[in-house]
Amino acid sequence: MYEYNKIYQDLAEILGDDKDVEKIYKSFRGMQVNFPMRLYSRDSVKAVIAKQKDNLDIQDLARQTGYSTYTIRRLISEIREA
């Protein structure tokens, strides 16, 4: 059996499935991929804020989303101004 190149070996260890690594390889080979620091988009966080505006824990939401409490407050302000 062949050994993966380093990055693919790392992915195989994380994902635990060679088929998933091969899917990633086929989809992104030759490309440079950068992963944003935050998993969730600002728009989706704003949608959650808009839904939960009455029961909103800013610090908890910041921990869950990776956004700072300052940014969460700014998003709340944007929603109120709209």
Distance bins in CASP14 RR format, pairs under 12 A and 6 or more apart:
PFRMAT RR
TARGET T0000
AUTHOR 0000-0000-0000
RMODE 2
METHOD distances of the structure
MODEL  1
1 12 0 0 0 0 0 1 0 0 0 0 0
1 18 0 0 0 0 1 0 0 0 0 0 0
2 8 0 0 0 0 0 1 0 0 0 0 0
2 9 0 0 0 0 0 1 0 0 0 0 0
2 12 0 0 0 0 0 1 0 0 0 0 0
2 18 0 0 0 0 0 1 0 0 0 0 0
2 22 0 0 0 0 0 1 0 0 0 0 0
3 9 1 0 0 1 0 0 0 0 0 0 0
3 12 0 0 0 0 1 0 0 0 0 0 0
3 18 0 0 0 0 0 1 0 0 0 0 0
4 10 0 0 0 0 1 0 0 0 0 0 0
4 11 1 0 0 1 0 0 0 0 0 0 0
4 12 1 0 1 0 0 0 0 0 0 0 0
4 13 0 0 0 0 1 0 0 0 0 0 0
4 15 0 0 0 0 0 1 0 0 0 0 0
4 16 0 0 0 0 0 1 0 0 0 0 0
4 18 0 0 0 0 1 0 0 0 0 0 0
4 21 1 0 0 1 0 0 0 0 0 0 0
4 22 0 0 0 0 1 0 0 0 0 0 0
4 24 0 0 0 0 0 1 0 0 0 0 0
4 25 0 0 0 0 1 0 0 0 0 0 0
5 11 0 0 0 0 0 1 0 0 0 0 0
5 12 0 0 0 0 0 1 0 0 0 0 0
5 21 0 0 0 0 0 1 0 0 0 0 0
5 25 0 0 0 0 1 0 0 0 0 0 0
5 29 0 0 0 0 0 1 0 0 0 0 0
5 30 0 0 0 0 0 1 0 0 0 0 0
6 12 0 0 0 0 0 1 0 0 0 0 0
6 13 0 0 0 0 0 1 0 0 0 0 0
7 13 0 0 0 0 0 1 0 0 0 0 0
7 14 0 0 0 0 0 1 0 0 0 0 0
7 21 0 0 0 0 1 0 0 0 0 0 0
7 24 0 0 0 0 1 0 0 0 0 0 0
7 25 0 0 0 0 1 0 0 0 0 0 0
7 28 0 0 0 0 0 1 0 0 0 0 0
7 29 0 0 0 0 0 1 0 0 0 0 0
7 30 0 0 0 0 0 1 0 0 0 0 0
7 32 0 0 0 0 0 1 0 0 0 0 0
7 33 0 0 0 0 1 0 0 0 0 0 0
8 14 0 0 0 0 0 1 0 0 0 0 0
8 15 0 0 0 0 0 1 0 0 0 0 0
8 16 0 0 0 0 0 1 0 0 0 0 0
8 18 0 0 0 0 1 0 0 0 0 0 0
8 20 0 0 0 0 0 1 0 0 0 0 0
8 21 1 0 1 0 0 0 0 0 0 0 0
8 22 0 0 0 0 1 0 0 0 0 0 0
8 23 0 0 0 0 0 1 0 0 0 0 0
8 24 1 0 0 1 0 0 0 0 0 0 0
8 25 1 0 0 1 0 0 0 0 0 0 0
8 26 0 0 0 0 0 1 0 0 0 0 0
8 28 0 0 0 0 0 1 0 0 0 0 0
8 29 0 0 0 0 1 0 0 0 0 0 0
9 15 0 0 0 0 0 1 0 0 0 0 0
9 16 0 0 0 0 0 1 0 0 0 0 0
9 18 0 0 0 0 0 1 0 0 0 0 0
9 21 0 0 0 0 1 0 0 0 0 0 0
9 25 0 0 0 0 0 1 0 0 0 0 0
10 16 0 0 0 0 0 1 0 0 0 0 0
10 21 0 0 0 0 1 0 0 0 0 0 0
10 24 0 0 0 0 0 1 0 0 0 0 0
11 17 0 0 0 0 1 0 0 0 0 0 0
11 18 0 0 0 0 1 0 0 0 0 0 0
11 19 0 0 0 0 0 1 0 0 0 0 0
11 20 1 0 0 1 0 0 0 0 0 0 0
11 21 1 0 1 0 0 0 0 0 0 0 0
11 22 0 0 0 0 0 1 0 0 0 0 0
11 23 0 0 0 0 0 1 0 0 0 0 0
11 24 1 0 0 1 0 0 0 0 0 0 0
11 25 0 0 0 0 1 0 0 0 0 0 0
11 28 0 0 0 0 0 1 0 0 0 0 0
11 33 0 0 0 0 0 1 0 0 0 0 0
12 18 1 0 0 1 0 0 0 0 0 0 0
12 19 0 0 0 0 0 1 0 0 0 0 0
12 20 0 0 0 0 1 0 0 0 0 0 0
12 21 1 0 1 0 0 0 0 0 0 0 0
12 22 0 0 0 0 1 0 0 0 0 0 0
12 23 0 0 0 0 0 1 0 0 0 0 0
12 24 0 0 0 0 1 0 0 0 0 0 0
12 25 0 0 0 0 0 1 0 0 0 0 0
13 20 0 0 0 0 0 1 0 0 0 0 0
13 21 0 0 0 0 1 0 0 0 0 0 0
14 20 0 0 0 0 1 0 0 0 0 0 0
14 21 0 0 0 0 1 0 0 0 0 0 0
14 24 0 0 0 0 0 1 0 0 0 0 0
15 21 1 0 0 1 0 0 0 0 0 0 0
15 22 0 0 0 0 0 1 0 0 0 0 0
15 23 0 0 0 0 1 0 0 0 0 0 0
15 24 0 0 0 0 1 0 0 0 0 0 0
15 25 0 0 0 0 0 1 0 0 0 0 0
17 23 0 0 0 0 1 0 0 0 0 0 0
17 24 0 0 0 0 0 1 0 0 0 0 0
18 24 0 0 0 0 0 1 0 0 0 0 0
18 25 0 0 0 0 0 1 0 0 0 0 0
19 25 0 0 0 0 0 1 0 0 0 0 0
19 26 0 0 0 0 0 1 0 0 0 0 0
20 26 0 0 0 0 0 1 0 0 0 0 0
20 27 0 0 0 0 0 1 0 0 0 0 0
21 27 0 0 0 0 0 1 0 0 0 0 0
21 28 0 0 0 0 0 1 0 0 0 0 0
21 29 0 0 0 0 0 1 0 0 0 0 0
22 28 0 0 0 0 0 1 0 0 0 0 0
22 29 0 0 0 0 0 1 0 0 0 0 0
23 29 0 0 0 0 0 1 0 0 0 0 0
24 30 0 0 0 0 0 1 0 0 0 0 0
24 31 0 0 0 0 0 1 0 0 0 0 0
24 33 0 0 0 0 1 0 0 0 0 0 0
25 31 0 0 0 0 0 1 0 0 0 0 0
25 33 0 0 0 0 0 1 0 0 0 0 0
27 33 0 0 0 0 1 0 0 0 0 0 0
28 34 0 0 0 0 0 1 0 0 0 0 0
28 35 0 0 0 0 0 1 0 0 0 0 0
36 42 0 0 0 0 0 1 0 0 0 0 0
36 66 0 0 0 0 0 1 0 0 0 0 0
36 67 0 0 0 0 0 1 0 0 0 0 0
37 65 0 0 0 0 0 1 0 0 0 0 0
37 66 1 0 0 1 0 0 0 0 0 0 0
37 67 0 0 0 0 1 0 0 0 0 0 0
37 68 0 0 0 0 0 1 0 0 0 0 0
37 71 0 0 0 0 0 1 0 0 0 0 0
38 44 0 0 0 0 0 1 0 0 0 0 0
38 45 0 0 0 0 1 0 0 0 0 0 0
38 62 0 0 0 0 0 1 0 0 0 0 0
38 64 0 0 0 0 0 1 0 0 0 0 0
38 65 1 0 0 1 0 0 0 0 0 0 0
38 66 1 0 1 0 0 0 0 0 0 0 0
38 67 1 0 0 1 0 0 0 0 0 0 0
38 68 0 0 0 0 0 1 0 0 0 0 0
38 71 0 0 0 0 1 0 0 0 0 0 0
38 72 0 0 0 0 0 1 0 0 0 0 0
39 45 0 0 0 0 0 1 0 0 0 0 0
39 64 0 0 0 0 1 0 0 0 0 0 0
39 65 1 0 0 1 0 0 0 0 0 0 0
39 66 1 0 0 1 0 0 0 0 0 0 0
39 67 0 0 0 0 0 1 0 0 0 0 0
40 46 0 0 0 0 0 1 0 0 0 0 0
40 47 0 0 0 0 0 1 0 0 0 0 0
40 48 0 0 0 0 1 0 0 0 0 0 0
40 49 0 0 0 0 0 1 0 0 0 0 0
40 61 0 0 0 0 0 1 0 0 0 0 0
40 62 0 0 0 0 0 1 0 0 0 0 0
40 64 0 0 0 0 1 0 0 0 0 0 0
40 65 1 0 1 0 0 0 0 0 0 0 0
40 66 1 0 0 1 0 0 0 0 0 0 0
40 67 1 0 0 1 0 0 0 0 0 0 0
40 71 0 0 0 0 0 1 0 0 0 0 0
40 72 0 0 0 0 0 1 0 0 0 0 0
40 75 0 0 0 0 0 1 0 0 0 0 0
41 47 0 0 0 0 1 0 0 0 0 0 0
41 48 0 0 0 0 0 1 0 0 0 0 0
41 65 0 0 0 0 1 0 0 0 0 0 0
41 66 0 0 0 0 0 1 0 0 0 0 0
41 67 0 0 0 0 0 1 0 0 0 0 0
41 75 0 0 0 0 0 1 0 0 0 0 0
42 48 0 0 0 0 0 1 0 0 0 0 0
42 49 0 0 0 0 0 1 0 0 0 0 0
42 65 0 0 0 0 1 0 0 0 0 0 0
42 66 0 0 0 0 0 1 0 0 0 0 0
42 67 1 0 0 1 0 0 0 0 0 0 0
42 71 0 0 0 0 1 0 0 0 0 0 0
42 72 0 0 0 0 0 1 0 0 0 0 0
42 74 0 0 0 0 1 0 0 0 0 0 0
42 75 1 0 0 1 0 0 0 0 0 0 0
42 78 0 0 0 0 1 0 0 0 0 0 0
42 79 0 0 0 0 0 1 0 0 0 0 0
43 49 0 0 0 0 0 1 0 0 0 0 0
43 50 0 0 0 0 0 1 0 0 0 0 0
43 65 0 0 0 0 0 1 0 0 0 0 0
43 75 0 0 0 0 1 0 0 0 0 0 0
43 78 0 0 0 0 0 1 0 0 0 0 0
43 79 0 0 0 0 0 1 0 0 0 0 0
44 50 0 0 0 0 0 1 0 0 0 0 0
44 51 0 0 0 0 0 1 0 0 0 0 0
44 61 0 0 0 0 0 1 0 0 0 0 0
44 64 0 0 0 0 0 1 0 0 0 0 0
44 65 0 0 0 0 1 0 0 0 0 0 0
44 67 0 0 0 0 0 1 0 0 0 0 0
44 75 0 0 0 0 0 1 0 0 0 0 0
45 51 0 0 0 0 0 1 0 0 0 0 0
45 52 0 0 0 0 0 1 0 0 0 0 0
45 56 0 0 0 0 0 1 0 0 0 0 0
45 58 0 0 0 0 0 1 0 0 0 0 0
45 61 1 0 0 1 0 0 0 0 0 0 0
45 62 0 0 0 0 1 0 0 0 0 0 0
45 64 0 0 0 0 1 0 0 0 0 0 0
45 65 1 0 1 0 0 0 0 0 0 0 0
45 66 0 0 0 0 1 0 0 0 0 0 0
45 67 1 0 0 1 0 0 0 0 0 0 0
45 68 0 0 0 0 0 1 0 0 0 0 0
45 71 0 0 0 0 1 0 0 0 0 0 0
45 72 1 0 0 1 0 0 0 0 0 0 0
45 73 0 0 0 0 0 1 0 0 0 0 0
45 74 0 0 0 0 0 1 0 0 0 0 0
45 75 1 0 0 1 0 0 0 0 0 0 0
45 76 0 0 0 0 0 1 0 0 0 0 0
45 78 0 0 0 0 0 1 0 0 0 0 0
45 79 0 0 0 0 0 1 0 0 0 0 0
46 52 0 0 0 0 0 1 0 0 0 0 0
46 53 0 0 0 0 0 1 0 0 0 0 0
46 56 0 0 0 0 0 1 0 0 0 0 0
46 61 0 0 0 0 0 1 0 0 0 0 0
46 65 0 0 0 0 0 1 0 0 0 0 0
46 67 0 0 0 0 0 1 0 0 0 0 0
46 71 0 0 0 0 0 1 0 0 0 0 0
46 72 0 0 0 0 1 0 0 0 0 0 0
46 74 0 0 0 0 0 1 0 0 0 0 0
46 75 1 0 1 0 0 0 0 0 0 0 0
46 76 0 0 0 0 1 0 0 0 0 0 0
46 77 0 0 0 0 0 1 0 0 0 0 0
46 78 1 0 0 1 0 0 0 0 0 0 0
46 79 1 0 0 1 0 0 0 0 0 0 0
46 80 0 0 0 0 0 1 0 0 0 0 0
46 81 0 0 0 0 0 1 0 0 0 0 0
46 82 0 0 0 0 1 0 0 0 0 0 0
47 53 0 0 0 0 0 1 0 0 0 0 0
47 65 0 0 0 0 0 1 0 0 0 0 0
47 75 0 0 0 0 0 1 0 0 0 0 0
47 79 0 0 0 0 1 0 0 0 0 0 0
48 55 0 0 0 0 0 1 0 0 0 0 0
48 56 0 0 0 0 1 0 0 0 0 0 0
48 57 0 0 0 0 0 1 0 0 0 0 0
48 58 0 0 0 0 0 1 0 0 0 0 0
48 60 0 0 0 0 0 1 0 0 0 0 0
48 61 1 0 0 1 0 0 0 0 0 0 0
48 62 0 0 0 0 0 1 0 0 0 0 0
48 64 0 0 0 0 1 0 0 0 0 0 0
48 65 0 0 0 0 1 0 0 0 0 0 0
48 67 0 0 0 0 0 1 0 0 0 0 0
48 72 0 0 0 0 0 1 0 0 0 0 0
48 75 0 0 0 0 1 0 0 0 0 0 0
48 76 0 0 0 0 0 1 0 0 0 0 0
48 79 0 0 0 0 0 1 0 0 0 0 0
49 55 0 0 0 0 0 1 0 0 0 0 0
49 56 1 0 0 1 0 0 0 0 0 0 0
49 57 0 0 0 0 0 1 0 0 0 0 0
49 58 0 0 0 0 1 0 0 0 0 0 0
49 60 0 0 0 0 0 1 0 0 0 0 0
49 61 1 0 0 1 0 0 0 0 0 0 0
49 62 0 0 0 0 0 1 0 0 0 0 0
49 64 0 0 0 0 0 1 0 0 0 0 0
49 65 0 0 0 0 1 0 0 0 0 0 0
49 67 0 0 0 0 0 1 0 0 0 0 0
49 71 0 0 0 0 0 1 0 0 0 0 0
49 72 1 0 0 1 0 0 0 0 0 0 0
49 73 0 0 0 0 0 1 0 0 0 0 0
49 74 0 0 0 0 0 1 0 0 0 0 0
49 75 1 0 1 0 0 0 0 0 0 0 0
49 76 1 0 1 0 0 0 0 0 0 0 0
49 77 0 0 0 0 0 1 0 0 0 0 0
49 78 0 0 0 0 1 0 0 0 0 0 0
49 79 1 0 1 0 0 0 0 0 0 0 0
49 80 0 0 0 0 1 0 0 0 0 0 0
49 82 0 0 0 0 0 1 0 0 0 0 0
50 56 0 0 0 0 1 0 0 0 0 0 0
50 75 0 0 0 0 1 0 0 0 0 0 0
50 76 0 0 0 0 1 0 0 0 0 0 0
50 78 0 0 0 0 0 1 0 0 0 0 0
50 79 1 0 1 0 0 0 0 0 0 0 0
50 80 0 0 0 0 0 1 0 0 0 0 0
50 82 0 0 0 0 1 0 0 0 0 0 0
51 61 0 0 0 0 0 1 0 0 0 0 0
51 79 0 0 0 0 0 1 0 0 0 0 0
52 58 0 0 0 0 0 1 0 0 0 0 0
52 60 0 0 0 0 0 1 0 0 0 0 0
52 61 0 0 0 0 1 0 0 0 0 0 0
52 64 0 0 0 0 0 1 0 0 0 0 0
52 72 0 0 0 0 0 1 0 0 0 0 0
52 76 0 0 0 0 0 1 0 0 0 0 0
52 79 0 0 0 0 0 1 0 0 0 0 0
53 61 0 0 0 0 0 1 0 0 0 0 0
53 72 0 0 0 0 0 1 0 0 0 0 0
53 75 0 0 0 0 0 1 0 0 0 0 0
53 76 1 0 0 1 0 0 0 0 0 0 0
53 79 1 0 0 1 0 0 0 0 0 0 0
53 80 0 0 0 0 1 0 0 0 0 0 0
55 61 0 0 0 0 0 1 0 0 0 0 0
56 62 0 0 0 0 0 1 0 0 0 0 0
56 64 0 0 0 0 0 1 0 0 0 0 0
56 69 0 0 0 0 0 1 0 0 0 0 0
56 72 0 0 0 0 1 0 0 0 0 0 0
56 73 0 0 0 0 0 1 0 0 0 0 0
56 75 0 0 0 0 0 1 0 0 0 0 0
56 76 1 0 0 1 0 0 0 0 0 0 0
56 79 0 0 0 0 0 1 0 0 0 0 0
57 63 0 0 0 0 1 0 0 0 0 0 0
57 64 0 0 0 0 1 0 0 0 0 0 0
57 65 0 0 0 0 0 1 0 0 0 0 0
57 69 0 0 0 0 0 1 0 0 0 0 0
57 72 0 0 0 0 1 0 0 0 0 0 0
58 64 0 0 0 0 0 1 0 0 0 0 0
58 65 0 0 0 0 0 1 0 0 0 0 0
58 67 0 0 0 0 1 0 0 0 0 0 0
58 68 0 0 0 0 1 0 0 0 0 0 0
58 69 1 0 1 0 0 0 0 0 0 0 0
58 70 0 0 0 0 1 0 0 0 0 0 0
58 71 0 0 0 0 0 1 0 0 0 0 0
58 72 1 0 1 0 0 0 0 0 0 0 0
58 73 1 0 0 1 0 0 0 0 0 0 0
58 74 0 0 0 0 0 1 0 0 0 0 0
58 75 0 0 0 0 1 0 0 0 0 0 0
58 76 1 0 0 1 0 0 0 0 0 0 0
58 77 0 0 0 0 0 1 0 0 0 0 0
59 65 0 0 0 0 0 1 0 0 0 0 0
59 66 0 0 0 0 0 1 0 0 0 0 0
59 67 0 0 0 0 0 1 0 0 0 0 0
59 68 0 0 0 0 0 1 0 0 0 0 0
59 69 1 0 1 0 0 0 0 0 0 0 0
59 70 0 0 0 0 0 1 0 0 0 0 0
59 72 0 0 0 0 1 0 0 0 0 0 0
59 73 0 0 0 0 0 1 0 0 0 0 0
60 66 0 0 0 0 0 1 0 0 0 0 0
60 67 0 0 0 0 0 1 0 0 0 0 0
60 69 0 0 0 0 1 0 0 0 0 0 0
60 72 0 0 0 0 1 0 0 0 0 0 0
61 67 1 0 0 1 0 0 0 0 0 0 0
61 68 0 0 0 0 0 1 0 0 0 0 0
61 69 0 0 0 0 1 0 0 0 0 0 0
61 71 0 0 0 0 0 1 0 0 0 0 0
61 72 1 0 1 0 0 0 0 0 0 0 0
61 73 0 0 0 0 0 1 0 0 0 0 0
61 75 0 0 0 0 1 0 0 0 0 0 0
61 76 0 0 0 0 1 0 0 0 0 0 0
62 68 1 0 0 1 0 0 0 0 0 0 0
62 69 1 0 1 0 0 0 0 0 0 0 0
62 70 0 0 0 0 1 0 0 0 0 0 0
62 71 1 0 0 1 0 0 0 0 0 0 0
62 72 1 0 1 0 0 0 0 0 0 0 0
62 73 0 0 0 0 1 0 0 0 0 0 0
62 74 0 0 0 0 0 1 0 0 0 0 0
62 75 0 0 0 0 0 1 0 0 0 0 0
62 76 0 0 0 0 0 1 0 0 0 0 0
63 69 0 0 0 0 1 0 0 0 0 0 0
63 72 0 0 0 0 0 1 0 0 0 0 0
64 72 0 0 0 0 0 1 0 0 0 0 0
65 71 0 0 0 0 1 0 0 0 0 0 0
65 72 1 0 0 1 0 0 0 0 0 0 0
65 75 0 0 0 0 1 0 0 0 0 0 0
66 72 0 0 0 0 1 0 0 0 0 0 0
67 73 0 0 0 0 1 0 0 0 0 0 0
67 74 0 0 0 0 1 0 0 0 0 0 0
67 75 1 0 0 1 0 0 0 0 0 0 0
67 76 0 0 0 0 0 1 0 0 0 0 0
68 74 0 0 0 0 1 0 0 0 0 0 0
68 75 0 0 0 0 0 1 0 0 0 0 0
69 75 0 0 0 0 0 1 0 0 0 0 0
69 76 0 0 0 0 0 1 0 0 0 0 0
70 76 0 0 0 0 0 1 0 0 0 0 0
70 77 0 0 0 0 0 1 0 0 0 0 0
71 77 0 0 0 0 0 1 0 0 0 0 0
71 78 0 0 0 0 0 1 0 0 0 0 0
72 78 0 0 0 0 0 1 0 0 0 0 0
72 79 0 0 0 0 0 1 0 0 0 0 0
73 79 0 0 0 0 0 1 0 0 0 0 0
73 80 0 0 0 0 0 1 0 0 0 0 0
74 80 0 0 0 0 0 1 0 0 0 0 0
74 81 0 0 0 0 0 1 0 0 0 0 0
75 81 0 0 0 0 0 1 0 0 0 0 0
75 82 0 0 0 0 0 1 0 0 0 0 0
76 82 0 0 0 0 0 1 0 0 0 0 0
END
